Amino acid sequence: MEERLKQAVRDIVGPENYSEALIDLISHTYDASAHHHRPDVSVWPVNTKQVSRLLNLAHAHHLTVTPRGAGTGLAGSAVPACSGMVLDLCRMNRIVDIRIPDRVAVVEPGVVYQDLQKALRPYGFFFPPDPASGKVCTLGGNVATNAGGLKGAKYGVTRDYVLGLEVVLADGRIMRSGSGCMKSVSGYDLTHLLVGSEGTLGIITEILLKIDPLPRAVRTTLAMFEGIAAAGRCVSDIIRSGVVPSVLEILDENTLKVLQNHSKIPLPRGKAMILAETDGYTEAEADFQMDRVTKVLKRHRAKEILQAGTAQESEQLWEARRAAGSVAANLRPANVSEDVTVPISKVPDLLIGISTIVRDHQLPFVVFGHAGDGNLHPKIMYDPTDADEVRRVTRASEAIFRLTCRLGGTLTGEHGIGMAKAPYMGLEHDAVALDVMAALKRLFDPHHILNPGKMGFPPERECA
Amino acid sequence: MEERLKQAVRDIVGPENYSEALIDLISHTYDASAHHHRPDVSVWPVNTKQVSRLLNLAHAHHLTVTPRGAGTGLAGSAVPACSGMVLDLCRMNRIVDIRIPDRVAVVEPGVVYQDLQKALRPYGFFFPPDPASGKVCTLGGNVATNAGGLKGAKYGVTRDYVLGLEVVLADGRIMRSGSGCMKSVSGYDLTHLLVGSEGTLGIITEILLKIDPLPRAVRTTLAMFEGIAAAGRCVSDIIRSGVVPSVLEILDENTLKVLQNHSKIPLPRGKAMILAETDGYTEAEADFQMDRVTKVLKRHRAKEILQAGTAQESEQLWEARRAAGSVAANLRPANVSEDVTVPISKVPDLLIGISTIVRDHQLPFVVFGHAGDGNLHPKIMYDPTDADEVRRVTRASEAIFRLTCRLGGTLTGEHGIGMAKAPYMGLEHDAVALDVMAALKRLFDPHHILNPGKMGFPPERECA
């Protein structure tokens, strides 16, 4: 990157929001995936106008721009695929407005997910999507990746709650889409096209979110099974029974073993676990649904069924699920965490298929996930300095993607394509859809400056 | 349209699915709006392959194609803006699959909305969007216009339930988007871009819909108010109270007068009416929410509050709301029915503003609508043979659109832009958004053959 260009960037955001210091560049080299690449400069714009001027400059000089929130992504979406500028939106972190009678919250992209929840709680409202990284991730990142989480089965994903956006386009033009209305069919749905586009079509600078009244009653139940297939079939039958639990998580035998051997969390014995939560405004509503769930659990011969009587007991049942990811991750130097998703009834096939595949590649792994919406997280552990292990991880992941797509599933339910799944887009999408996506990318970003190298779009031109 | 081209069209669909008969052309000249224009030929393709071949031909010969379902639209979206071919999808009407454990229904576009509901009921499931024309409208039309309805506040709109599509693009290529998964962030969201695009980007030939378990308990309450402003403020406060009724309808004084004078429906006296419905799996849940609603109704000094004790009583409370549109429509030779939508707290401002505007234009009107999601239906009656009345209707509509946009609202909450609102797109959308929409249209349909003259895209080239 030329000195003159760096100077122009610095002039736009001011020296306090600009850095070439190694410590900053290195922290912008990574996200929560295994991908990494160092940018030339880091900037922290503080308002839409600065973002607009930065993109206008980048567009004119074919300068690569990698937008970034908290960097909690697991697919490399926030890692520069080649050098250039990282646009860190964390300093645009105002909750602009909370309008309870409109069911609307207006936020800047850098607002931390949990800060919005805290601000909404006194009104008895909440923002339903529930990403596991909620304590640190930003709402801009949630929108850019259409973040999911634990409560997708009942409450859907981020996309279902985005009513409108302010977006800076690749050439610096500022565009508003949608509105603070609960519904609109006025023109093309630019809002939802931008959601989940991983910063490749524009930079989100303001978000209008739909919010919901908080449910007051919650029931939590944990059940152990003799095998993963039985637990998987049980999930399908819970859905068929006519209730939609707010949480319906599954943990496989490996996850349970890891927790037994490497944590102090007390767990009943079993080879698979289901954690279910139901909710409502009233105890009766939460109970009715949990009774249905419990009946299905019993019909599928759950060995042990623990229902929480208090909030504290519920917290204890949640402990195993919450710890699963991090306890497993600590066993080996590195891991890949996938988020393959299938139609709900295919969860048993996917569970069994994943186990077979990863065992065949002789790698340690665990599987858990949001079975209620068909979304599983196989986490495969490996040593990144062992070339053979790295090769086996890649092969196992590819086999899992192939299986998922054969089952009518999708490569990614909530993490995004990023760099991690870019090579596999053709497994899921037909040639026509890929062609349309590429055309959309060219239309929105003709100089290919916005987050190149992601979602299967080539980085080559910009990295030259 | 040249004879050779007509022959080629007939060869694709067969003579049994092709017509130039006046009776067919005339029935394809209209929808439920005041717009009309006669096509050259009518076709009823029976499968995706025929649609693909028809578009391939139309693309090559720059032949205008107007897709159509049941023609219940109120914005002229299904009326040919210029001649050419009407593509009636009513014969592609198979319910392809119902997969309860996946929460998925797969349908062809010509399936009548109510037929899907009937097919789902034995399983205890339903498709939540609830358009008023459900008895006759088709799901393809619902998706193409992102249909709303009575239950938007709690259940959202059609877009929230479309998981995937099969679409034939303008040049005849067949594309699949989305999948039968509850969630996906794989590539751009082509599915939701197509939803609500009114047949201007592609022809929908198969739809994957998310379905929900049926709520079992319902409470219905009717309340009368001294004035529309009080009723409007009450709506805001119901939302603020932390419950989301499944129905929250409002009827203005004119609507009530029309019902009193021109129907036999027994109605309590009052100058505004609210009809609320709450639901849940349990009676307790429906009661809890209705108790909240009732408290707010009382706080706002509702004159009379009637709660249904039985399903039959509930049916009686619904009678006035159901009849409102048709009783009013019968008073004059013609009417326009708008569907302006504002942030929920602006409903009182919009109600009062609409009344003032239409009175100033000296036209008879009623206002009712889905206040719980900010969506009102001003219905203005006029005589289409009276040029001055027509002029006043147009002026009043434009003034209502201006007011709506000033209040942060949208031109159309559920009917679509079509021809009716095409001239007003600039009131709502900024120049950049309009520019992006036009670019998308060019990208998907370079020869501008798909439903030209709708959504603000020009018909001129094709009508030459």
Contacts between the chains, C-beta under 8 A, distances in Angstrom:
chain1	res1	chain2	res2	distance
A	99	B	343	7.0
A	99	B	345	6.8
A	100	B	239	7.5
A	100	B	240	5.1
A	101	B	236	4.0
A	101	B	237	7.2
A	101	B	239	5.4
A	101	B	240	4.8
A	101	B	344	5.9
A	101	B	345	4.0
A	102	B	239	7.7
A	102	B	343	4.2
A	102	B	344	5.0
A	102	B	345	5.1
A	102	B	346	8.0
A	102	B	374	7.9
A	103	B	239	6.0
A	103	B	244	7.9
A	103	B	344	6.5
A	104	B	343	6.5
A	123	B	242	8.0
A	124	B	242	4.4
A	125	B	242	7.3
A	145	B	185	6.1
A	146	B	185	4.5
A	146	B	189	7.8
A	148	B	183	5.4
A	148	B	185	7.6
A	152	B	182	6.4
A	152	B	183	5.5
A	153	B	182	6.7
A	156	B	160	7.4
A	156	B	183	7.7
A	157	B	183	5.1
A	157	B	185	7.9
A	159	B	189	7.1
A	159	B	192	7.5
A	160	B	156	7.4
A	160	B	160	6.0
A	169	B	432	6.8
A	169	B	436	7.6
A	173	B	432	4.8
A	174	B	432	6.7
A	175	B	430	6.5
A	175	B	432	4.0
A	175	B	433	5.2
A	175	B	436	6.5
A	176	B	429	7.7
A	176	B	430	5.4
A	176	B	432	8.0
A	176	B	433	6.4
A	177	B	433	5.8
A	179	B	343	7.7
A	179	B	408	6.1
A	179	B	409	6.9
A	179	B	410	5.4
A	179	B	428	7.8
A	180	B	343	4.4
A	180	B	408	5.4
A	181	B	341	4.8
A	181	B	342	6.4
A	181	B	343	6.0
A	181	B	373	7.8
A	181	B	374	5.6
A	181	B	408	7.6
A	181	B	409	5.9
A	181	B	410	5.0
A	181	B	413	6.8
A	182	B	152	6.4
A	182	B	153	6.7
A	182	B	341	7.3
A	182	B	344	6.8
A	182	B	373	3.8
A	182	B	374	5.6
A	182	B	375	7.5
A	182	B	413	8.0
A	183	B	148	5.4
A	183	B	152	5.5
A	183	B	156	7.7
A	183	B	157	5.1
A	183	B	341	6.0
A	183	B	373	5.5
A	183	B	374	7.8
A	183	B	375	6.3
A	183	B	410	7.9
A	183	B	413	4.8
A	183	B	414	6.4
A	184	B	341	6.3
A	184	B	410	3.9
A	184	B	412	7.0
A	184	B	413	6.1
A	185	B	145	6.0
A	185	B	146	4.4
A	185	B	148	7.6
A	185	B	157	7.9
A	185	B	196	4.7
A	185	B	412	5.3
A	185	B	413	6.9
A	185	B	414	6.0
A	185	B	415	7.2
A	185	B	416	5.1
A	185	B	417	7.3
A	186	B	410	4.8
A	186	B	411	4.9
A	186	B	412	5.2
A	186	B	417	6.0
A	186	B	421	7.5
A	186	B	425	7.3
A	186	B	428	5.6
A	186	B	429	7.3
A	187	B	417	6.5
A	187	B	425	6.3
A	187	B	428	7.8
A	187	B	429	5.9
A	187	B	433	7.2
A	187	B	434	7.8
A	187	B	437	5.2
A	187	B	455	6.2
A	187	B	456	7.5
A	188	B	193	6.3
A	188	B	196	7.5
A	188	B	197	5.9
A	188	B	201	7.7
A	188	B	436	7.9
A	188	B	437	4.9
A	188	B	440	5.7
A	188	B	455	7.8
A	189	B	146	7.8
A	189	B	159	7.2
A	189	B	192	5.5
A	189	B	193	5.9
A	189	B	195	6.7
A	189	B	196	5.7
A	189	B	197	7.9
A	190	B	433	6.2
A	190	B	436	6.2
A	190	B	437	7.2
A	192	B	159	7.5
A	192	B	189	5.5
A	192	B	192	4.1
A	192	B	193	7.1
A	193	B	188	6.4
A	193	B	189	5.9
A	193	B	192	7.1
A	193	B	193	5.1
A	195	B	189	6.7
A	196	B	185	4.7
A	196	B	188	7.5
A	196	B	189	5.7
A	197	B	188	6.0
A	197	B	189	7.9
A	201	B	188	7.7
A	212	B	244	7.1
A	213	B	242	4.0
A	213	B	243	6.0
A	213	B	244	6.3
A	214	B	242	7.3
A	236	B	101	4.1
A	237	B	101	7.2
A	239	B	100	7.5
A	239	B	101	5.5
A	239	B	102	7.7
A	239	B	103	6.0
A	240	B	100	5.1
A	240	B	101	4.8
A	242	B	124	4.4
A	242	B	125	7.3
A	242	B	213	4.0
A	242	B	214	7.3
A	243	B	213	6.0
A	243	B	281	6.7
A	244	B	103	7.9
A	244	B	212	7.1
A	244	B	213	6.3
A	280	B	280	6.7
A	280	B	281	7.7
A	280	B	282	7.8
A	280	B	285	5.4
A	281	B	243	6.7
A	281	B	280	7.7
A	281	B	285	5.9
A	281	B	288	4.9
A	281	B	289	6.2
A	282	B	280	7.8
A	282	B	282	7.0
A	282	B	284	4.7
A	282	B	285	5.0
A	282	B	288	4.8
A	283	B	284	7.8
A	284	B	282	4.6
A	284	B	283	7.8
A	284	B	284	3.4
A	284	B	285	6.4
A	285	B	280	5.4
A	285	B	281	5.9
A	285	B	282	5.0
A	285	B	284	6.4
A	285	B	285	3.8
A	288	B	281	4.9
A	288	B	282	4.8
A	289	B	281	6.2
A	341	B	181	4.8
A	341	B	182	7.3
A	341	B	183	6.0
A	341	B	184	6.3
A	342	B	181	6.3
A	343	B	99	7.0
A	343	B	102	4.2
A	343	B	104	6.5
A	343	B	179	7.7
A	343	B	180	4.4
A	343	B	181	5.9
A	344	B	101	5.9
A	344	B	102	5.0
A	344	B	103	6.5
A	344	B	182	6.8
A	345	B	99	6.8
A	345	B	101	4.0
A	345	B	102	5.1
A	346	B	102	8.0
A	373	B	181	7.8
A	373	B	182	3.8
A	373	B	183	5.6
A	374	B	102	7.9
A	374	B	181	5.6
A	374	B	182	5.6
A	374	B	183	7.8
A	375	B	182	7.6
A	375	B	183	6.3
A	408	B	179	6.1
A	408	B	180	5.5
A	408	B	181	7.6
A	409	B	179	6.8
A	409	B	181	5.9
A	410	B	179	5.4
A	410	B	181	5.0
A	410	B	183	7.9
A	410	B	184	3.9
A	410	B	186	4.8
A	411	B	186	4.9
A	412	B	184	7.0
A	412	B	185	5.3
A	412	B	186	5.1
A	413	B	181	6.8
A	413	B	182	8.0
A	413	B	183	4.7
A	413	B	184	6.1
A	413	B	185	6.9
A	414	B	183	6.4
A	414	B	185	6.0
A	415	B	185	7.1
A	416	B	185	5.1
A	417	B	185	7.4
A	417	B	186	6.0
A	417	B	187	6.5
A	421	B	186	7.5
A	425	B	186	7.3
A	425	B	187	6.3
A	428	B	179	7.8
A	428	B	186	5.6
A	428	B	187	7.8
A	429	B	176	7.7
A	429	B	186	7.3
A	429	B	187	5.9
A	430	B	175	6.5
A	430	B	176	5.4
A	432	B	169	6.9
A	432	B	173	4.8
A	432	B	174	6.7
A	432	B	175	4.0
A	432	B	176	8.0
A	433	B	175	5.1
A	433	B	176	6.4
A	433	B	177	5.8
A	433	B	187	7.2
A	433	B	190	6.2
A	434	B	187	7.7
A	436	B	169	7.6
A	436	B	175	6.5
A	436	B	188	7.9
A	436	B	190	6.2
A	436	B	444	7.8
A	437	B	187	5.3
A	437	B	188	4.9
A	437	B	190	7.3
A	439	B	443	5.6
A	440	B	188	5.7
A	440	B	440	7.9
A	440	B	443	7.2
A	443	B	439	5.6
A	443	B	440	7.2
A	443	B	443	5.5
A	444	B	436	7.8
A	455	B	187	6.2
A	455	B	188	7.8
A	456	B	187	7.5
